[in-house]
Amino acid sequence: MSQQPSSSSSAATPLVRALDQNEAVKETVEQSANELLVINAVLKQELPNEVQDGEVAQALRKTDELETRIQESAQDLAQVNQVLAQEIDERAVLERELARTKAALVKARSETAD
């Protein structure tokens, strides 16, 4: 992924701010998935096998499923962030081209006015 301007600059675009916010959410989601993984592993290890049936077994399966969904959500956010970063890069290129075109137009107009 290419470098984008940080939102700490005063001129952060809405896309840059959205990317920064998505990155923060992605980090939180990943951290939550990791914490759930640890909690589930501890529960499975500490609970005797004979207790891991019925509702307890169902709860353990549900936490496994939840962990997977959270990890998939983090991956989805990473993909969205990549698309946002590409859009930011493309817009920066277009804005530079527009600025050059405007400058050339101003120069051409001033030359024809002379």
Order of alpha helices (4+ residues) and beta strands (2+ residues): alpha-alpha
